[in-house]
Amino acid sequence: MAIFSKPGVPRFTVEVYQNAHLPEGGREVDAIVTVTSTGGGTTGETPIPAQLSPSAHTAREPGPDAAVVIMVDCSGSMDYPPTKMRNARDATAAAIDTLRDGVAFAVVAGTHQAKEAYPGGGRLAVAGPVTRQQAKEALRKLAPGGGTAIGTWLRLADRLLESSDTAIRHGILLTDGRNEHEEPEALRATLDACAGRFTCDARGVGTDWEVKEVTGIASALLGTADIVADPAGLAADFTSMMRATMGKEVADVALRLWTPLGAEVRFVKQVAPSMEELTGRRTESGPRTGDYPTGSWGDESRDYHVCVRVPSAAVGEEMLAARVSLVLPAPDGSTPRALAQGLVRAIWTDDLAASTSINPQVAHYTGQAELAEVIQQGLDLRKSGDVDGATAKLGRAVQLANRSGNEDTAKLLAKVVDVVDAATGTVRLKAKVTAEARMTLETRSTKTVRVKK
């Protein structure tokens, strides 16, 4: 493990967990890389009551170098029931109350087109007592009507965030319905255009939205996705999201992977706190070196699964299979700053016990990856009417959740299947499953439980 400390940047550490031993001729090396950031995020830890008066904000410490755009669904469906729109306005107001002084922000009203609700004029406001009050007054004018074209919301957010020279650019997006007034290709093109420019948390309120759309937005923009089935829970969720954003201290951190001549990267994926495939997001950064985006960081820890195929070698030989680094791009385009580094090794041995042992961290996250996959497959099979296939997949999910101690996922599965024996994965599909139970399980299927080290 190597640690590098730079002024103004949180302290990063990298720890590598692996079984480095391979049998003669063995080529595949797996490692779990734990990245931890400390010394940042303190600005986001203290809860800020939503009922604070505007004058109470004057005593706050300056906020991080950040800009935030909140995108609120104002389509016609937000009027069914009418409390949904009211809850969305209240939630946005709570998020605005959570902003730190000096943070740039804007509110976008989203329908089949995107409109600036506050401050307008293609600009961002600077958070303070006056602008917070003005923004909340503007929220009262938001009324439901029109369709849904989420790509237009994201493109407006991108233009607004581009006007700021802040390091951390973040969006919060709320929708209650499907993206019906925009072709899927248009949304994908927007996500491709916005990727790497800002991060975005996405939320679906109620149960009439499309899970894959919301999770796809969050995945492409390195944010979080979740369901808020009861609109009354929006304010607490928005406050939590904004508090997390206020805790970010450094943006655009990349996981840099160097591999030796003859080696190839099979995959790189984030495995905790949630599953996120990064393999296809690689950008070349030098000879046999590629960068994988990780987004913004505060005080937090994440785990990554790296798999490298190396050239085969004889017993007794050893090689560096990969060098994993955390790097921060320099604003002027010069050499990125190294934040931390770890080494992945390969050692060839004729000791059968050593070469066949599976590292506990690798085994755990391999199971968590399978858990997310079989949940999705099971729900898709259930939707298509394949009862036997769905039962087998969801039974396997119950078994994996039970084995890994993923209690949250086990509870969600129990709302979709009747568990006969968790240890063997013996289950029966429930005859009736609420949309909330199904969508919550699907939305949260990629959330993982960390291995006990």
N, C-alpha and C positions, 0 to 999 in steps of 0.2 A: 504494500500500500504506500502510495506517495501522496503528499499533501503540499500544495503551494498556496501561500497566502498573499493576496494583493490588496492594496488599499482600496476601500470602497466596494469590495466584492466579498460576499459571504465566504466562509471557509468551507471548502469542499473536500470530502474524503472519498476514496474508492477502495472497496474491499472485494476481493475475488474469491469465490467459493467453487471448487472443482475437484474432481479426481483426475489428476494429471497423467495417471498411468494408462498406457495403451498396450494391447497385446502386439506381438510381432506382426507387422503389416497393417495394424490399426490406423485409421485415418481421421476419425471424427472426434472432435474435442468440444465438450460442452462446459459452459461456465455461467454461473450467476454472478452478476456484477452489481453490488450494492453501492449506490451513490447517495451520499448524505450531505446536505447543506445546513450549516449552522451559522449563527451570527447575523442572520437577516430575518425579515418577517416580523420583527417586534412591533412594527407600526400596525399590524393587523390583528393583534392578539386581544386587545381590550374591547369587549362588546360596547356598542354605543346605542343606548336606548332610543327607539324610534320616536319617543315622545319628547325628546329634547327640544327646547325652544331655540329659535335661530340664534339668540344671544349666547346660548351655551356653547356654541361652536367656536367661539373666539379664543378659548383657552387651549385648543388642540395643538398638538405638535405638527409641524409641517409634514405633508404626506410624501410618499415615494414619488419618483420621477415616472408618473403614470398618466395614461389617458384612457377613459372608459366611455363606451357608447352602449346605452341600454335600448334594445329593440323590442317594442311592445306590440303584440298582435292586436290590431284594431279591426279585424275582419268582422263581418256580420254575425258570425257564429259566436263571437264573444258576448253577444246579448242573450244567449241561451245557456243558463239563466242569467238575468241581468247582474246578479252578484258577481259573476265571473269578471266582468270589466271593472267593477268597483274594486274587487280584490287585486286585480292587476295594477290599477292605479295606486292602491295602498302599498303594494309590494314595491313598486318603483320608487315611491316616496320614501319607503324604509331604506332602500338601497342608497338613495341620494343622501339620506341622513347619515349613512355609514361612511360616505366619502370623507377623506381627510382634506383639510385645507390645502389649497394649491393644486389639487388634482384636476386635470382637464376632463370635462365630461359633456355629454349630449344625450338627448332622448330622441329616438326615432319611432314614429307611428307607422306600423306596417300593415298594408292591405295588399291589393293587387299592384300597388305602387308604394314607394317609400317616401315619407314626408318628415321633415324636421319639425319635431314638436317643441324642442328647446335646445339651444337658444335661437337657432335659425341663422340664415345668412351664410351657410356653408362653413360655420366656425364652431369651435368648442368654447364652453364657458369654463371659468376657473372657480373651483369649489370654494365657497365662503358663505357667511350668513345670508348675504343678500341674494346670491345666485341660487342657493338651495331653496329659499323661499319662493323665488321667481319660478324655478323649475316645478315646484309642487303646485303652484297656481296654474301653470301651463298644463299640468296633468289633469286638472279638473275639466279641461276642454276636450279631452280624448273621448271619442264616442265611437261605438262599433258601426261598421258599414263597409261593404266592399268585399273583395276576394282575398286570396293569399298567394303571394309571389315572393317567397323568402329570399331568393337571389337578389332581388332589388333592395331588400333591407340590408343585406350584407355588403352590397356594393356601395351603398350610401355610407354605411358605417366605415368602410375602408377609406372612402374619400375624406370623411371627417377626421379619422385617426391620422391620415397622411398629413393633415395640416398641422399636426403637432410634432415637435422634435423630441418627444419623450421616448425613453427606452422601452417602457412597458406599455403595450397597446392591447387593450382587452375589450371584448364584447360580451354582453349578456343578452340572450335571445329567448323570447317566450312565444310559443305558439299553441293554439288549441285545435288546429285542424291540419288537414293534408295540404300539400303545396299544389293546389289544383289549378292555379292560373299561371303556371310556368312549366315548361317541358323539363323532364328530369335532366336532359342534357344541358340545359341552361343553368340549372343549379350546380351541376357538376363542374361546369366551366367556371362558374363564380367561385366555387370552393378552391379550384386549382389556382385561380388568380389571387385569392386572398391568403392561401397557405403561406406561412412564413412571414406574413405582414402583420397579422395580429392573431391572438388566441381568442377563443370564444367558448363560453359555457352555454349549453342549450337546454331548455326545459319544455316539456309538454304538459299542459294543464288539462285536466279532464281525461277523457278516454277516447276522443274522436280523432286523434292525430296518428301519424304513421311512425312507429318506433324506429324503423331503419332510416328514415329521413332525419330525425332528431339526433340519433346516435351517429349518423354519418357526418353531420355538420360538426359535432363536437370532436369526432375522430380526426377529420381533415384539418381542423383548426386547433388541435392539441388542447381541447378543453374537456369539461365534464358534461355528462348527459344524465338526466334523471326525469322521473315522472312526479308530478304533483297532482295526484288524482283529485284531491279536494282543494278547490281554489282558496279556501280559507288558510291553507298552509303556505301560500305564496310569499307572504311577507317574511316569515321566518327563513324560508329558503333563499330569497333574494338577499336578505341581510347576511346570511352565512356565505353566499357566493361573493358578495362585495367585500366582506371582511377578509376572505381568502385572497382576493385580488389586491387589497391594500397591504397584504403581507408579502407580496412579491417584491424582491429586491434586485434581481438581475434577470435580463431577458436574453433570448436567442442563444442559450447554451447548447452546444452540440456535443454528442457522444462521438468521439473520433476513434476509429478502429484502423490500426495498421496491421497488416498480415505479411508474412515472409513470402519470398518468391516461390511459386508453385502452390500456394495455399489459396483457398477460396472461401468466401463467407457464405454459409448456408442460410443463416437468418440472424436478424437482430430484432428483438421484441421487448417492449416493456411488459413486465409480468406482475408488478405491484406498484401502486395500489389497485391498478386495473390492467387488463390486457390491452395492448396496443401494438399492432404490427408496424414495424419501422423499416423493414427490409427494403421495400420499394421506394423509400424516401431518401435513399443514400445520394449524396452529392460528392463527387470526387474532389479531394483536397490535396492530392499529392501522389507520388508513386506508391501504389499498393495501399493507399490511404483513403478512407471515405468518412464523411460526416453524416450523422443521423440526428435530426432535430429533436430536442427535448422540451422546448418552450421556456417558460419563465419559472423561476425558483424563489422560494422563501425558505423558512425553516421547515425542512421536510426530508424524507428519505424515499428513494424509489429503487426497485430492483429491475434488472435487465437480464434477459437470457441471450447469450451469444453462442452461436454454434459455428465452428470453423472446420473445414476439411483440409488437412495438411498432407504433404507428401508422405508416403509410408517410409519407415526406417527400420533398422535392425535393432535387436535387443541391446540395451545399454546406451543407446543414443538418446539425446535430449535436445529439444529446440524450443524457442520462443514461438508459440502458436499465434499470439496476438498481443498487441499493446493497446490497452483501452485508456483513453484520455478524455477529460472534460475540458473543452476549450470555449473561450469567449471571444467572439469577433471584435476586432478593434474598430472604433468608429471611423477612423481614417482609412480603413481598408488595408492596414499594414498587418504584420504577422499576428494571428490570434494569440490571446493569452492562455497559457496552460494553467488549469485550476487544480487538477489532480490526475493521478495516473495509476493503473494497475496492470499486472502482467498475467497472461494466460499461458500455461506451459504444457508441453507434451513430453512424456518420458516413456520409452518403450521398455517393457519388462516381460520376463517369462514367468513371473509370479501370478498364477491364475487368480488368486484371491484379490490381489491388488488391482489387476486389470479389469475384473468383472464387477468390482464394487461401484455402486452408484452413489454419487454425492447426495446427501439428504436434501440440500437446497434444490439441486437439479431435478431430483425425483418429485419433490413437492410441486414445483412450478410446472413440470410436465403434466402432472395430474390436474393442476388448475387450468391449464390451457385446454386439456381434454374436456374438463367440466364445462367451460364456456361453450365449446364446440357442440357437445352433445345436447346441451340445453336448447341451443338454437335449432339443431336438427330435429330434436323431439317436438318442439313447438311447431315447426314447419310441417312435420309429418302429421301432427294432430290436426292442423288446419286443413290439410289435404284429405283427411279422413282415414289415414293409415293408422288404425288403432294399435295393431301389433308392433309396428315400427316405432310409433311414438312411445309406447309402453316400454320397449327395450331401451330406447335412448334416455328417456327420463328416469328409468330405473337405474341405469348406469350413472346418471347425474347424481341421484340420491346417494348411491354407493360412494362416489368420489367426494361429495360434500361431507358425508359422514366420516370418511377416512382422513380427510385433511383438516377437519375441525372448522369448516366453513359454515358456521351456524346460521348466519344471515341468509345465505343461499338455501340452506336446508329448510328454513322456515318458509321461504317463498315457494320452494318446490312442493311443500306440504299443502299448499293452497291449490295446487294443480293436480296432484296425485294423492291417493291414499297409500301411505307407506305401510307395507306388511312387514318387511325386514330390511332395515337400512343397511346393515352390514353386507347383505347379498344383493341389494338393489332390487328386491322384489316389491313391486308396486302395482296398483290398479289406477287407471285414469279416472278422475272424477267425472261424473256424468255432466255436471254443470260447473263451469268455471267462469267467474266474473271477468269482464274485460280488464278491470283494474288488476286482478291477480295475474292474468296472463301478460299484460303489458309491463307490469312491474318486474316480473321474473325476466322477461326478455331484455328490458332496459338495463337491469342491474346484473345480467349474467356475466359480464366481463369484470365485475368487481371481485378481487381476490382477497384471500386471507394470507398474511405473511407467515413464512415458516419460522418456527421457534428455533433460534440459533443457540 
